[in-house]
């Protein structure tokens, strides 16, 4: 089963990082369900700005931890590189 690490941009321009097995479902939960994280519930709507596939939960959790340790600027650089890579496809 693939896991994904993702970054959301919240309505107040903050960033939220998480992991999931289903990006579409999780984004919907963050935006309209009681299953969304407490952090994003009061910062709706949120939009997906980054996603990365991982082979298993362990590697996704490690990558999530690494990303959470980055500064805001470093996270935004990661998001920008993702956008450029995504647009080149």
One Martini backbone bead per residue (centre of mass of N, CA, C, O) as a GRO file, in nm:
protein
   89
    1UNK     BB    1   0.095   0.037   0.024
    2UNK     BB    2   0.053   0.362  -0.031
    3UNK     BB    3   0.203   0.658   0.077
    4UNK     BB    4   0.148   1.005   0.180
    5UNK     BB    5   0.292   1.314   0.161
    6UNK     BB    6   0.164   1.634   0.281
    7UNK     BB    7   0.073   1.975   0.186
    8UNK     BB    8  -0.099   2.242   0.332
    9UNK     BB    9  -0.288   2.532   0.264
   10UNK     BB   10  -0.417   2.765   0.451
   11UNK     BB   11  -0.622   3.037   0.491
   12UNK     BB   12  -0.376   3.173   0.681
   13UNK     BB   13  -0.098   3.060   0.529
   14UNK     BB   14  -0.045   2.801   0.649
   15UNK     BB   15   0.117   2.489   0.726
   16UNK     BB   16   0.040   2.136   0.659
   17UNK     BB   17   0.149   1.812   0.772
   18UNK     BB   18   0.101   1.476   0.626
   19UNK     BB   19  -0.056   1.147   0.617
   20UNK     BB   20  -0.161   0.900   0.359
   21UNK     BB   21  -0.357   0.682   0.130
   22UNK     BB   22  -0.573   0.933   0.057
   23UNK     BB   23  -0.581   1.239  -0.065
   24UNK     BB   24  -0.873   1.308  -0.140
   25UNK     BB   25  -1.006   1.225   0.126
   26UNK     BB   26  -0.831   1.399   0.318
   27UNK     BB   27  -0.903   1.674   0.201
   28UNK     BB   28  -1.203   1.650   0.259
   29UNK     BB   29  -1.172   1.621   0.566
   30UNK     BB   30  -1.032   1.895   0.613
   31UNK     BB   31  -1.283   2.067   0.478
   32UNK     BB   32  -1.573   1.882   0.589
   33UNK     BB   33  -1.483   1.717   0.843
   34UNK     BB   34  -1.441   1.573   1.163
   35UNK     BB   35  -1.159   1.420   1.067
   36UNK     BB   36  -1.004   1.653   1.080
   37UNK     BB   37  -0.776   1.843   1.189
   38UNK     BB   38  -0.769   2.077   1.424
   39UNK     BB   39  -0.593   2.280   1.272
   40UNK     BB   40  -0.782   2.288   1.003
   41UNK     BB   41  -1.073   2.353   1.103
   42UNK     BB   42  -0.989   2.677   1.158
   43UNK     BB   43  -0.847   2.685   0.834
   44UNK     BB   44  -1.066   2.713   0.633
   45UNK     BB   45  -0.962   2.644   0.356
   46UNK     BB   46  -0.777   2.389   0.196
   47UNK     BB   47  -0.470   2.321   0.007
   48UNK     BB   48  -0.292   2.145  -0.216
   49UNK     BB   49   0.088   2.172  -0.258
   50UNK     BB   50   0.184   1.869  -0.169
   51UNK     BB   51   0.330   1.551  -0.289
   52UNK     BB   52   0.442   1.217  -0.167
   53UNK     BB   53   0.561   0.909  -0.231
   54UNK     BB   54   0.545   0.604  -0.036
   55UNK     BB   55   0.593   0.265   0.041
   56UNK     BB   56   0.542   0.332   0.357
   57UNK     BB   57   0.470   0.431   0.672
   58UNK     BB   58   0.754   0.472   0.778
   59UNK     BB   59   0.864   0.657   0.550
   60UNK     BB   60   0.640   0.870   0.578
   61UNK     BB   61   0.696   0.948   0.875
   62UNK     BB   62   0.988   1.037   0.833
   63UNK     BB   63   0.927   1.255   0.620
   64UNK     BB   64   0.735   1.421   0.788
   65UNK     BB   65   0.936   1.492   1.009
   66UNK     BB   66   1.138   1.635   0.830
   67UNK     BB   67   0.945   1.856   0.723
   68UNK     BB   68   0.863   1.969   1.009
   69UNK     BB   69   1.173   2.077   1.054
   70UNK     BB   70   1.133   2.284   0.864
   71UNK     BB   71   1.119   2.571   0.742
   72UNK     BB   72   0.912   2.767   0.581
   73UNK     BB   73   1.101   2.826   0.344
   74UNK     BB   74   1.170   2.528   0.284
   75UNK     BB   75   0.880   2.443   0.224
   76UNK     BB   76   0.832   2.643  -0.010
   77UNK     BB   77   1.058   2.528  -0.186
   78UNK     BB   78   0.936   2.247  -0.211
   79UNK     BB   79   0.674   2.339  -0.343
   80UNK     BB   80   0.803   2.476  -0.590
   81UNK     BB   81   0.941   2.222  -0.704
   82UNK     BB   82   0.678   2.065  -0.739
   83UNK     BB   83   0.543   2.254  -0.940
   84UNK     BB   84   0.755   2.234  -1.160
   85UNK     BB   85   0.745   1.927  -1.195
   86UNK     BB   86   0.439   1.910  -1.255
   87UNK     BB   87   0.441   2.104  -1.510
   88UNK     BB   88   0.646   1.917  -1.683
   89UNK     BB   89   0.442   1.665  -1.740
   0.00000   0.00000   0.00000
